[in-house]
Amino acid sequence: MAIPRNLDLDLLRAFVAVSDTGSFTRAAERLLRTQSTVSLQIKRLEDALGTSLLQRTARGARPSAAGAALLESTRRLLALNDEIVADAAEPRLAGHVRLGTPEDFATTHLPSVLAQFAASYPSVTLEVTCDLTLNLLAAFREARFDLVLLKREPSPRVRGIPVWREPLVWVAAERAPLDRQDTLPLVVSPEPCVYRKRAVTALRAFGRRWRVAYTCGSLAGALAAVRAGLGVTVLPKEMVPDGLVAMSGARGAPDLPDTEIALLATDALPPPAERLREHIVHSLERGA
C-alpha cells in the first residue's frame, strides 16, 4: 500500500498569494516573507506535484492550466485549516483590538469581514475608527491603533500588506451636464485626502480647469451633494451607488490610477490583533 503524501500548507498558501497578486514580490509582502523564499516555496510545491503551477512573464505571474485547476481546491483546504485553528484557539482568545480604516472601505468590503471575525471570536472586542488616510497614519504612528487600513499608491516599496485594489472612477449625477462646463466642480473631502489629491493631480496633468464646489468629511454628505448635481467626486468603481454614474473620458475627465488598500500592523501585535490581521488578509484575498 502506498503511503499517502502530505502537502505543506505553507507552500499552498504561497501559491494562492502569487496567484491572487500576480507578483512574487507582492505575495512576499502579504506573507511576510522574502521574494526568494516565496520563489523557493513555489518550486518545492511544483516539484512535489510534478507539474508547473504558474506561468512567469515579464508582467508578472498567473496560474497555468494545471494551477488554475488546483486553485479553488487549494483555497478550500487553506480555509478548512484556518477554521480548525480558529476553533481550537477561540476559547482562549480574548482581548481588545483597535482598527483604523477609511470610511468608504469600511462601508463596503469590511463589514462582512469583521462580522465573520466577531462571530468566530466573541470574547474579542473590536474598536473600529473611520477617518481620512493621512489622519489614520498619524494616529498609527502615535500607537493609537493596533492595525490600520490605508489608501496608498500601489508600490512594492511602501510598508504594509496590500489587501485590496480596484479602479478609481469619476462619479456624477446622471442628469448633470458636467461635460459642457468649462470648470469641473469637485465634491471632495477636506485635506488631507488621498482621493482629493488624485483628482487634482489628474486634472492638472490633463489640462482641465476645476474648482472645489463642496467639501465634506462624511461619505454620505459627499454623495448627497453629487446626487444634487453640485459636482463630481472620486470613488472606487465597485462603490458607485444607485442613482449615480461613472463618468468616462468622453465627458471631459482624465483616467485615474487604481486605488490600493494596505494593512499596517504594530511590531508587537497581541494575539487577538494578530488573528484579526490574518483574518482580514485571508478574507479579502478570497473576496469575502
C-alpha positions in Angstrom: 0.0 0.0 0.0 1.4 3.4 -1.0 2.0 5.8 1.8 -0.1 9.0 1.4 1.8 12.1 0.7 1.1 15.3 2.7 1.2 18.7 1.1 2.9 21.6 3.0 0.2 24.2 3.7 2.8 27.0 3.7 3.6 26.1 0.1 0.0 26.1 -0.8 -0.5 29.5 0.8 2.4 30.9 -1.2 0.8 29.5 -4.4 -2.5 31.2 -3.6 -0.8 34.5 -2.7 1.2 34.6 -6.0 -2.0 33.7 -8.0 -4.0 36.5 -6.3 -1.4 39.2 -6.6 0.2 38.2 -9.9 3.6 39.0 -8.4 6.2 37.2 -6.3 7.1 40.5 -4.7 3.6 41.4 -3.6 3.0 37.8 -2.5 6.1 38.0 -0.3 4.7 41.3 1.3 1.4 39.6 2.0 3.1 36.5 3.6 5.8 38.5 5.4 8.5 36.6 3.6 11.3 37.4 1.2 10.7 37.1 -2.6 13.4 34.4 -2.8 11.6 32.4 -0.1 8.3 32.5 -1.9 10.0 31.5 -5.2 11.6 28.5 -3.4 8.2 27.6 -1.9 6.6 27.6 -5.4 9.4 25.4 -6.8 9.1 22.9 -3.9 5.3 22.7 -4.5 5.7 22.2 -8.2 8.3 19.5 -7.6 6.0 17.8 -5.1 3.1 17.8 -7.5 5.2 17.1 -10.7 3.7 20.0 -12.6 4.1 23.7 -13.4 1.6 25.7 -11.4 2.5 29.3 -12.6 3.3 31.0 -15.8 6.0 33.6 -15.4 6.1 36.5 -17.7 7.7 40.0 -17.9 4.4 41.4 -16.5 4.2 39.0 -13.5 2.8 35.6 -12.8 -0.5 33.8 -13.3 -1.7 30.3 -12.8 -1.0 27.7 -15.5 -3.8 25.4 -16.7 -2.8 22.9 -14.0 -2.5 25.7 -11.4 -6.0 27.1 -12.3 -7.5 23.6 -11.9 -6.0 23.3 -8.4 -6.6 26.8 -7.2 -10.1 26.5 -5.9 -9.5 23.2 -4.0 -6.3 24.8 -2.6 -8.4 27.7 -1.2 -10.9 25.3 0.4 -8.1 23.4 2.0 -6.5 26.5 3.5 -9.9 27.8 4.6 -10.5 24.5 6.4 -7.1 24.7 8.1 -7.8 28.2 9.2 -11.2 27.2 10.6 -9.7 24.3 12.6 -7.0 26.6 14.0 -9.6 29.2 14.9 -11.9 26.7 16.5 -9.1 25.4 18.6 -7.9 28.9 19.7 -11.3 30.6 20.2 -11.9 29.6 23.8 -8.5 31.1 24.8 -8.6 34.2 22.6 -9.9 37.3 24.3 -8.9 40.9 24.4 -9.3 44.3 22.6 -8.2 45.3 19.1 -8.1 48.8 17.7 -8.6 49.1 14.0 -8.5 52.2 11.8 -10.0 52.3 8.3 -11.1 54.7 5.6 -14.8 55.3 5.8 -15.6 54.3 2.2 -13.8 50.9 2.6 -15.5 50.4 6.0 -18.9 50.8 4.5 -18.5 48.3 1.6 -15.9 45.5 1.8 -15.1 45.4 5.5 -18.4 44.8 7.4 -18.8 41.2 6.3 -15.1 40.5 7.2 -15.5 42.0 10.7 -18.8 40.2 11.2 -17.2 36.8 10.5 -14.4 37.6 12.9 -16.7 38.7 15.7 -18.8 35.5 15.3 -15.6 33.4 15.5 -14.1 35.2 18.4 -16.9 36.6 20.6 -14.6 37.3 23.5 -12.5 39.8 21.4 -13.9 43.4 21.4 -13.3 45.5 18.3 -12.8 49.2 18.3 -13.1 50.5 14.7 -12.4 54.1 13.8 -13.1 55.7 10.4 -11.1 58.7 9.2 -9.0 60.1 6.3 -6.0 58.0 5.4 -3.4 60.6 6.5 -5.1 61.1 9.8 -5.2 57.3 10.3 -1.5 57.1 9.5 -0.6 59.8 12.0 -2.6 58.1 14.7 -1.0 54.8 13.9 2.4 56.4 14.3 1.3 57.6 17.7 0.4 54.0 18.7 -3.4 54.7 18.8 -4.1 51.7 16.6 -3.0 48.0 16.5 -4.0 47.7 12.9 -4.8 50.3 10.2 -6.1 50.0 6.6 -4.7 52.8 4.4 -5.2 54.0 0.9 -1.9 54.3 -0.9 -0.2 54.4 -4.3 0.5 50.8 -5.5 4.2 50.2 -4.8 6.2 47.3 -3.5 8.5 49.7 -1.7 5.8 51.1 0.6 5.3 49.4 4.0 2.2 47.3 4.5 0.4 44.3 3.2 -1.7 45.1 0.0 -5.1 43.6 0.6 -7.3 45.3 -2.0 -7.0 47.0 -5.3 -9.6 48.4 -7.7 -10.0 51.2 -10.3 -11.0 54.7 -9.3 -13.7 56.5 -11.3 -15.2 59.9 -11.5 -18.8 59.8 -10.2 -21.6 62.2 -11.1 -25.4 62.6 -11.1 -26.8 61.1 -14.3 -28.5 64.3 -15.3 -25.6 66.7 -14.6 -24.2 68.3 -17.8 -20.7 68.4 -16.4 -19.0 67.7 -19.7 -20.3 71.1 -21.0 -18.9 73.1 -18.1 -15.5 74.9 -18.6 -14.6 74.4 -15.0 -15.2 71.0 -13.4 -16.9 71.3 -9.9 -15.4 68.9 -7.4 -17.0 67.3 -4.3 -14.2 66.3 -2.1 -13.2 65.5 1.5 -11.1 68.1 3.5 -7.4 67.9 3.2 -5.6 65.7 3.7 -7.4 63.2 1.4 -5.8 60.7 -1.0 -8.7 60.9 -3.5 -8.8 64.7 -3.4 -5.1 64.7 -4.2 -5.6 62.1 -7.0 -8.4 64.2 -8.6 -6.5 67.5 -8.5 -3.2 65.9 -9.8 -5.0 64.1 -12.7 -6.9 67.3 -13.7 -3.8 69.4 -13.7 -2.0 66.9 -15.8 -5.0 66.7 -18.2 -5.2 70.4 -18.5 -8.8 70.5 -17.2 -9.9 73.5 -15.2 -11.5 72.7 -11.9 -12.8 74.2 -8.6 -13.8 72.8 -5.2 -17.5 73.2 -5.1 -18.3 71.2 -2.0 -16.2 69.9 0.9 -17.5 67.3 3.3 -15.8 64.8 5.6 -18.7 62.5 5.5 -19.2 60.0 2.7 -23.0 60.2 3.0 -22.8 64.0 2.8 -20.5 64.0 -0.3 -22.8 61.5 -2.1 -25.8 63.7 -1.3 -24.0 66.7 -2.9 -23.2 64.7 -6.0 -26.8 63.5 -6.3 -27.9 67.1 -6.1 -25.7 67.9 -9.1 -23.3 70.1 -7.3 -20.2 68.4 -8.7 -18.3 65.2 -9.3 -16.4 63.1 -6.8 -13.9 60.2 -7.0 -14.8 56.7 -5.8 -13.6 53.1 -6.2 -15.5 51.5 -9.2 -17.4 49.0 -7.0 -18.6 51.7 -4.7 -20.6 53.7 -7.2 -24.2 53.8 -5.7 -27.5 53.5 -7.4 -28.6 56.8 -8.9 -25.0 57.9 -9.7 -22.9 57.1 -12.8 -19.2 56.7 -13.5 -18.0 59.4 -15.9 -16.0 58.3 -18.9 -13.1 60.2 -20.6 -15.7 61.3 -23.2 -17.2 63.6 -20.6 -14.0 65.5 -20.1 -12.5 63.7 -17.1 -9.0 62.1 -17.2 -8.4 58.5 -16.3 -7.4 57.8 -12.7 -4.9 55.3 -11.3 -6.1 52.3 -9.3 -6.6 52.6 -5.6 -4.8 50.2 -3.3 -5.6 49.4 0.4 -2.8 48.2 2.5 -2.8 46.8 6.0 -0.3 48.1 8.6 0.3 46.4 11.9 2.3 47.4 15.0 5.6 45.5 15.6 4.4 43.5 18.6 0.8 42.5 18.0 -1.1 40.9 20.8 -2.7 37.5 19.9 -6.2 38.9 19.2 -4.8 41.6 16.8 -2.6 39.1 15.1 -5.6 36.9 14.5 -7.6 39.8 13.1 -4.7 40.7 10.8 -4.6 37.1 9.4 -8.4 37.1 9.1 -8.5 40.4 7.1 -5.7 39.3 4.7 -7.2 35.9 4.0 -10.8 37.1 3.8 -10.1 39.9 1.4 -7.9 37.7 -0.8 -10.8 35.3 -1.1 -13.1 38.2 -2.0 -15.2 38.0 1.2 
